Amino acid sequence: MDTRWTERNSQAALSSMSKKADKGGSGKKSKSSKDEVKTPTAPNGPVLMDAKSGNLIVKILAKPGAKTSGITDVSEEGIGCQIAAPPIDGEANTELIKYLSKLLDLRKSDISLDRGSKSRQKTIVLDKSGCRHSPEQLLVIFRNEASAGT
């Protein structure tokens, strides 16, 4: 008698699970395409242009706690940047934005940290209204700074 009861309950559970699958799963709504923030024009490289907004997106590989701030290398994964501030209470992020604004001759308000506030891999957004550089020009600036630092 116990086995019939468990068989019946397991069959009922299976049928209810299949009904949920037909309706779209667990009932959670998926994000609409309107919620997507970035659609870069080029999938590779450390500097991209956002197709929707026209802002420039820069991938940074941060190295906090250095003696001086500077660009160490440029690779497909990102711009290697040593930061002369410890990674405590956002000091390194503030120093990174200050350094990039000086290097690129931009206002600090034109540079924002999009992702990676507590990570070494960061995504920086350069506002199109303040930035007059193309992605290629930015790469040249970063490469020149990296070669000058070595």
Backbone as CSV, one residue per row, in Angstrom:
resi,resn,N_x,N_y,N_z,CA_x,CA_y,CA_z,C_x,C_y,C_z
1,MET,0.813,-1.187,0.000,0.000,0.000,0.000,0.864,1.262,0.000
2,ASP,2.003,1.236,0.681,2.911,2.374,0.687,3.476,2.648,-0.689
3,THR,3.776,1.592,-1.454,4.381,1.797,-2.764,3.407,2.438,-3.726
4,ARG,2.117,2.085,-3.651,1.136,2.704,-4.541,0.987,4.190,-4.239
5,TRP,1.034,4.533,-2.964,0.884,5.931,-2.585,2.058,6.759,-3.110
6,THR,3.296,6.261,-2.986,4.454,7.007,-3.480,4.481,7.050,-4.999
7,GLU,4.040,5.969,-5.653,3.988,5.985,-7.117,3.006,7.036,-7.603
8,ARG,1.851,7.118,-6.943,0.846,8.085,-7.333,1.361,9.515,-7.124
9,ASN,2.017,9.762,-5.996,2.544,11.103,-5.725,3.665,11.477,-6.683
10,SER,4.521,10.511,-7.012,5.612,10.821,-7.931,5.078,11.090,-9.332
11,GLN,4.013,10.371,-9.737,3.412,10.641,-11.042,2.763,12.023,-11.063
12,ALA,2.129,12.404,-9.967,1.513,13.728,-9.884,2.582,14.818,-9.929
13,ALA,3.701,14.570,-9.252,4.792,15.545,-9.263,5.375,15.684,-10.661
14,LEU,5.540,14.555,-11.367,6.071,14.601,-12.726,5.141,15.360,-13.659
15,SER,3.837,15.130,-13.525,2.905,15.814,-14.419,2.870,17.310,-14.129
16,SER,2.992,17.702,-12.846,3.000,19.137,-12.547,4.287,19.789,-13.032
17,MET,5.409,19.045,-12.978,6.669,19.590,-13.481,6.615,19.768,-14.987
18,SER,5.983,18.844,-15.699,5.903,18.980,-17.149,4.994,20.145,-17.529
19,LYS,3.953,20.411,-16.725,3.093,21.559,-16.993,3.862,22.861,-16.819
20,LYS,4.738,22.917,-15.770,5.550,24.117,-15.563,6.521,24.321,-16.714
21,ALA,7.074,23.221,-17.224,8.015,23.323,-18.336,7.310,23.844,-19.580
22,ASP,6.045,23.429,-19.771,5.294,23.909,-20.924,5.007,25.406,-20.819
23,LYS,4.830,25.892,-19.578,4.525,27.302,-19.384,5.758,28.187,-19.413
24,GLY,6.941,27.602,-19.437,8.139,28.426,-19.499,9.041,28.259,-18.301
25,GLY,8.912,27.188,-17.570,9.872,26.918,-16.506,9.386,27.344,-15.154
26,SER,10.229,27.974,-14.393,9.972,28.276,-12.996,9.122,29.528,-12.811
27,GLY,8.719,30.165,-13.864,7.886,31.341,-13.749,8.680,32.635,-13.703
28,LYS,9.983,32.557,-13.691,10.801,33.764,-13.675,10.810,34.392,-15.060
29,LYS,10.710,35.696,-15.079,10.715,36.403,-16.357,12.140,36.632,-16.806
30,SER,12.367,36.481,-18.091,13.704,36.738,-18.627,13.841,38.228,-18.900
31,LYS,15.082,38.695,-18.955,15.328,40.102,-19.227,14.970,40.416,-20.671
32,SER,14.374,41.546,-20.860,14.059,41.958,-22.222,15.298,42.557,-22.865
33,SER,15.259,42.709,-24.157,16.409,43.267,-24.867,16.624,44.728,-24.485
34,LYS,15.584,45.378,-23.955,15.698,46.764,-23.538,16.617,46.912,-22.319
35,ASP,16.709,45.854,-21.490,17.543,45.888,-20.294,19.016,45.686,-20.599
36,GLU,19.362,45.247,-21.794,20.765,45.032,-22.127,21.473,46.377,-22.219
37,VAL,22.624,46.467,-21.562,23.316,47.744,-21.472,24.235,47.980,-22.654
38,LYS,24.997,46.958,-23.033,26.036,47.189,-24.023,25.937,46.229,-25.198
39,THR,26.161,46.773,-26.368,26.321,45.972,-27.570,27.524,46.522,-28.313
40,PRO,28.726,46.077,-27.935,29.920,46.625,-28.573,29.972,46.304,-30.052
41,THR,30.587,47.197,-30.817,30.663,46.994,-32.256,31.686,45.933,-32.613
42,ALA,32.795,45.848,-31.880,33.814,44.835,-32.134,33.909,43.918,-30.917
43,PRO,33.863,42.602,-31.118,33.849,41.706,-29.970,35.194,41.568,-29.275
44,ASN,36.285,41.899,-29.918,37.610,41.700,-29.343,38.304,43.026,-29.104
45,GLY,39.316,42.977,-28.248,40.139,44.148,-28.012,39.803,44.830,-26.710
46,PRO,40.747,45.614,-26.202,40.526,46.277,-24.923,39.716,47.569,-25.009
47,VAL,39.569,48.127,-26.203,38.798,49.362,-26.368,37.704,49.112,-27.397
48,LEU,36.455,49.332,-26.982,35.301,49.090,-27.849,34.417,50.324,-27.882
49,MET,33.562,50.400,-28.890,32.571,51.461,-28.929,31.197,50.834,-28.762
50,ASP,30.420,51.365,-27.833,29.069,50.890,-27.604,28.200,51.344,-28.777
51,ALA,27.570,50.372,-29.448,26.792,50.682,-30.650,25.570,51.544,-30.335
52,LYS,24.948,51.319,-29.186,23.740,52.077,-28.860,24.046,53.505,-28.435
53,SER,24.910,53.648,-27.447,25.139,54.971,-26.866,26.275,55.742,-27.531
54,GLY,27.206,55.038,-28.177,28.358,55.696,-28.772,29.490,55.940,-27.789
55,ASN,29.304,55.526,-26.530,30.358,55.665,-25.529,31.479,54.672,-25.806
56,LEU,32.679,54.995,-25.349,33.812,54.089,-25.481,33.931,53.250,-24.215
57,ILE,34.211,51.971,-24.400,34.337,51.029,-23.299,35.781,50.546,-23.275
58,VAL,36.435,50.674,-22.126,37.837,50.290,-21.981,37.932,49.212,-20.913
59,LYS,38.552,48.083,-21.278,38.785,47.006,-20.315,40.125,47.258,-19.640
60,ILE,40.112,47.274,-18.317,41.312,47.563,-17.532,41.659,46.347,-16.678
61,LEU,42.936,45.995,-16.651,43.457,44.980,-15.739,44.268,45.737,-14.693
62,ALA,43.654,46.009,-13.550,44.240,46.879,-12.540,45.251,46.149,-11.668
63,LYS,46.291,46.891,-11.302,47.322,46.385,-10.386,47.513,47.445,-9.305
64,PRO,46.685,47.410,-8.251,46.769,48.446,-7.216,47.986,48.267,-6.318
65,GLY,48.324,49.328,-5.604,49.418,49.279,-4.649,50.785,49.542,-5.236
66,ALA,50.871,50.103,-6.423,52.163,50.385,-7.064,52.725,51.716,-6.544
67,LYS,53.996,51.970,-6.840,54.615,53.238,-6.436,54.050,54.405,-7.229
68,THR,53.897,54.196,-8.543,53.359,55.245,-9.409,52.265,54.660,-10.294
69,SER,51.372,55.511,-10.747,50.328,55.074,-11.671,50.876,55.100,-13.087
70,GLY,50.480,54.110,-13.883,50.940,54.067,-15.265,50.382,52.870,-16.003
71,ILE,50.537,52.889,-17.314,50.115,51.783,-18.167,51.293,50.823,-18.278
72,THR,51.050,49.547,-17.997,52.134,48.566,-18.055,52.147,47.789,-19.358
73,ASP,50.971,47.437,-19.875,50.911,46.686,-21.130,49.535,46.828,-21.762
74,VAL,49.483,46.511,-23.049,48.231,46.524,-23.807,48.089,45.159,-24.456
75,SER,46.990,44.453,-24.145,46.746,43.133,-24.726,45.281,43.031,-25.123
76,GLU,44.904,41.912,-25.725,43.514,41.694,-26.127,42.586,41.625,-24.913
77,GLU,43.124,41.155,-23.762,42.301,41.017,-22.560,42.003,42.357,-21.906
78,GLY,42.914,43.304,-22.054,42.697,44.599,-21.434,43.958,45.429,-21.366
79,ILE,43.808,46.627,-20.825,44.912,47.553,-20.629,45.456,47.310,-19.226
80,GLY,46.709,46.888,-19.128,47.336,46.697,-17.827,47.684,48.049,-17.234
81,CYS,47.176,48.308,-16.028,47.358,49.621,-15.422,47.742,49.463,-13.961
82,GLN,48.939,49.947,-13.609,49.326,49.946,-12.201,48.805,51.223,-11.566
83,ILE,48.338,51.096,-10.319,47.673,52.207,-9.654,48.393,52.513,-8.348
84,ALA,48.721,53.778,-8.143,49.451,54.206,-6.951,48.493,54.481,-5.796
85,ALA,47.699,53.489,-5.446,46.786,53.590,-4.310,46.428,52.178,-3.870
86,PRO,46.192,51.985,-2.587,45.819,50.648,-2.116,44.372,50.325,-2.476
87,PRO,44.058,49.038,-2.606,42.682,48.660,-2.950,41.772,48.659,-1.721
88,ILE,41.711,49.780,-1.032,40.917,49.896,0.191,39.931,51.049,0.026
89,ASP,38.670,50.789,0.335,37.612,51.810,0.307,37.529,52.568,-1.013
90,GLY,37.808,51.908,-2.113,37.682,52.533,-3.422,38.781,53.518,-3.774
91,GLU,39.851,53.549,-2.988,40.943,54.491,-3.272,41.588,54.208,-4.621
92,ALA,41.788,52.931,-4.939,42.414,52.576,-6.217,41.512,52.958,-7.386
93,ASN,40.206,52.788,-7.240,39.278,53.169,-8.310,39.312,54.681,-8.545
94,THR,39.348,55.439,-7.463,39.418,56.898,-7.580,40.715,57.327,-8.252
95,GLU,41.816,56.700,-7.854,43.118,57.024,-8.451,43.158,56.631,-9.927
96,LEU,42.532,55.495,-10.274,42.488,55.056,-11.671,41.760,56.082,-12.532
97,ILE,40.614,56.554,-12.081,39.844,57.542,-12.842,40.624,58.855,-12.941
98,LYS,41.270,59.243,-11.858,42.086,60.465,-11.871,43.236,60.337,-12.868
99,TYR,43.905,59.184,-12.862,45.028,58.963,-13.777,44.560,58.956,-15.234
100,LEU,43.464,58.241,-15.522,42.963,58.177,-16.900,42.500,59.545,-17.387
101,SER,41.899,60.343,-16.511,41.457,61.676,-16.936,42.653,62.551,-17.304
102,LYS,43.743,62.403,-16.565,44.955,63.167,-16.881,45.591,62.662,-18.176
103,LEU,45.685,61.342,-18.322,46.313,60.746,-19.501,45.545,61.071,-20.783
104,LEU,44.222,60.983,-20.723,43.390,61.161,-21.915,42.886,62.593,-22.080
105,ASP,43.260,63.472,-21.160,42.840,64.866,-21.193,41.312,64.973,-21.209
106,LEU,40.690,64.298,-20.236,39.238,64.312,-20.088,38.873,64.791,-18.690
107,ARG,37.640,65.239,-18.533,37.148,65.550,-17.194,36.884,64.243,-16.452
108,LYS,37.043,64.255,-15.141,36.772,63.050,-14.355,35.306,62.642,-14.476
109,SER,34.426,63.605,-14.692,33.002,63.294,-14.821,32.679,62.586,-16.137
110,ASP,33.601,62.624,-17.101,33.401,61.920,-18.371,33.834,60.463,-18.297
111,ILE,34.436,60.070,-17.180,34.926,58.705,-17.001,34.159,58.069,-15.858
112,SER,33.613,56.879,-16.096,32.896,56.187,-15.023,33.290,54.717,-14.988
113,LEU,33.248,54.163,-13.798,33.543,52.755,-13.587,32.240,51.992,-13.749
114,ASP,32.153,51.182,-14.795,30.922,50.452,-15.085,30.864,49.143,-14.315
115,ARG,31.945,48.377,-14.356,32.000,47.077,-13.676,33.350,46.906,-13.010
116,GLY,33.369,46.080,-11.966,34.627,45.701,-11.351,35.085,46.599,-10.230
117,SER,34.164,47.168,-9.474,34.582,48.061,-8.396,35.395,47.336,-7.331
118,LYS,35.201,46.032,-7.192,35.965,45.251,-6.215,36.783,44.162,-6.887
119,SER,37.073,44.336,-8.154,37.810,43.340,-8.920,38.996,44.004,-9.607
120,ARG,39.958,43.188,-10.002,41.088,43.729,-10.769,40.712,43.922,-12.235
121,GLN,39.704,43.188,-12.692,39.219,43.357,-14.065,38.092,44.377,-14.036
122,LYS,38.332,45.515,-14.632,37.383,46.619,-14.575,36.938,47.013,-15.979
123,THR,35.766,47.583,-16.050,35.254,48.133,-17.298,34.999,49.616,-17.071
124,ILE,35.675,50.426,-17.841,35.559,51.883,-17.746,34.764,52.379,-18.949
125,VAL,33.862,53.323,-18.717,33.083,53.922,-19.801,33.505,55.379,-19.945
126,LEU,33.857,55.748,-21.169,34.204,57.133,-21.491,33.013,57.754,-22.214
127,ASP,32.464,58.796,-21.643,31.277,59.442,-22.197,31.593,60.052,-23.559
128,LYS,30.716,59.786,-24.524,30.963,60.259,-25.897,30.951,61.781,-25.992
129,SER,30.233,62.444,-25.098,30.163,63.905,-25.181,31.490,64.564,-24.814
130,GLY,32.276,63.917,-23.944,33.542,64.510,-23.536,34.750,63.929,-24.234
131,CYS,34.624,62.704,-24.729,35.770,62.024,-25.337,35.769,62.249,-26.846
132,ARG,36.842,62.810,-27.342,36.941,63.076,-28.782,37.868,62.089,-29.473
133,HIS,38.268,61.020,-28.767,39.169,60.018,-29.325,38.373,58.854,-29.913
134,SER,38.938,58.234,-30.929,38.375,56.999,-31.471,39.005,55.835,-30.713
135,PRO,38.445,54.624,-30.823,39.075,53.468,-30.169,40.519,53.258,-30.616
136,GLU,40.795,53.490,-31.892,42.152,53.319,-32.407,43.110,54.347,-31.802
137,GLN,42.636,55.587,-31.669,43.468,56.626,-31.066,43.768,56.307,-29.603
138,LEU,42.777,55.780,-28.897,42.998,55.401,-27.499,44.041,54.299,-27.387
139,LEU,43.975,53.322,-28.288,44.975,52.249,-28.268,46.379,52.800,-28.489
140,VAL,46.513,53.761,-29.397,47.820,54.375,-29.651,48.307,55.103,-28.395
141,ILE,47.419,55.842,-27.744,47.794,56.555,-26.515,48.250,55.564,-25.446
142,PHE,47.483,54.487,-25.260,47.831,53.491,-24.241,49.149,52.790,-24.578
143,ARG,49.350,52.465,-25.849,50.606,51.797,-26.243,51.809,52.723,-26.063
144,ASN,51.653,53.991,-26.420,52.746,54.953,-26.226,53.086,55.105,-24.748
145,GLU,52.073,55.162,-23.919,52.297,55.293,-22.477,52.960,54.040,-21.907
146,ALA,52.559,52.874,-22.416,53.165,51.618,-21.947,54.634,51.544,-22.347
147,SER,54.953,51.974,-23.572,56.352,51.917,-24.015,57.195,52.992,-23.331
148,ALA,56.597,54.117,-22.969,57.337,55.173,-22.270,57.643,54.772,-20.830
149,GLY,56.780,53.947,-20.258,56.969,53.531,-18.873,58.019,52.460,-18.698
150,THR,58.371,51.744,-19.766,59.352,50.659,-19.639,60.749,51.101,-19.943
